[in-house]
Amino acid sequence: MLRVLLTGVSGVGKSTVVARLAGLGHRAVDTDYDGWCAPEPDMVPPKPTAEPDWVWREDRMRRLLDTAESHALFVSGCVPNQWKFYRDFDHVILLSAPLEVIRRRLESRTGNTYGKTPAEMAAALTDWKEIEPLLRAGATAEIDTTPPLDEVMERLLAHVGL
């Protein structure tokens, strides 16, 4: 089975891409939702939606990666402990966008409130400067999400051989 991690800082379009993959019939998991993240890796989360600096629940992620039954599994997220699972993925793809695009997306998005307060916006922009280079160093490929979604999807699926 093909396993693909889609990572990147807030506002690059991870949730949009993973939702489109699910719409195309692929097994796609957005780890910001449904209790995939918690304050500690071995803890049941107090709520189903991830907060900044939460980590993947390692036992749950391990079960997903070890037992997924579909032809391809796409996982999206950006958490401090994701590096522990890099060798379990065939591809670690960094989704990226220029800083002004990220700022505009955070200001206008409706499905996720992160980035709406001045403090959250500042944190997101700091992540772009400080965290994205670290993600780039661990990625096997990078895809710019500035083009239309159909073009991004075409590049992504071609890269992973689908």
Order of alpha helices (4+ residues) and beta strands (2+ residues): beta-alpha-beta-beta-beta-alpha-beta-beta-alpha-alpha-beta-alpha
